[in-house]
Amino acid sequence: MEYTVQKLSRLGGVSTRTLRYYDEIGILKPARINSSGYRIYGSKEVDMLQQILYYRELGISLDNIKKIITASTFDKTIALIGHRKKLLEKRQQLDLLIETVDKSIANAEGKILMNDKEKFTGFKKKLVDDNEKAYGKEIREKHGDEAVNKSNIKLKKMTQDECEEVTRLGHEVLETLKEAYQTSDPNGELAQKCADLHRRWLSFYWDRYSKEKHANLVQMYVDDERFKTYYDNVQPGGAEFLRDAVFIYTNITKY
């Protein structure tokens, strides 16, 4: 069956403007242009739009989607199996959050007693799952499954006060990094304060702190574009500066 832009728009639940944009950037081109100049889409394009929408639902950028679906190794069936797995994980996260909300309502109505730990169970589970999705492979390769699993367990067991403190420390690390960067001295008082705050922040997540692991991590901040972008968005050059400060703090000059 063939579809015009209007018909495919209604079928897929996307705007005609979106479909035209997908054509412009080369992520979803029509099968052909008819004699009247209309874009015509076939079954292959319908399947590709489905794939694009699945990936978008999982929060993947259009640039990365294009790389995935145009790769010579792309397999539609394998991709669908992967989508199903990730969507099930997402559903489990939502189910846990809904359960937490339901308990909170019952607690507010006096029907049950809910301790502080239970109030944050869903959020901490989601944080662990999100971290696994984004960085799990790299972190497990560097530190091993046992260390990562212990860290995840520690995070899930955090009290409300601990959650608030680690959040505060995270913000303080970034604010201090911005101030320290202006001194241009990774060995200076502010830079070393930032390195110490970073250690304290990490200690909430790690089962056991070590200088070597700390130095390894900040080097990864520089080597991995995702981490580098995060810190450089806070302060251009921030990832390298934090690494240099931590190397001095841990007395490790090269990793």
PyMOL commands that set and color helices and strands:
alter all, ss='L'
color gray80, all
select helices_A, chain A and resi 5-12+16-25+43-57+62-69+76-108+116-119+121-143+145-156+160-181+189-203+211-223+225-234+238-250
alter helices_A, ss='H'
color red, helices_A
select strands_A, chain A and resi 3-4+32-33+39-41
alter strands_A, ss='S'
color yellow, strands_A
deselect
rebuild
show_as cartoon
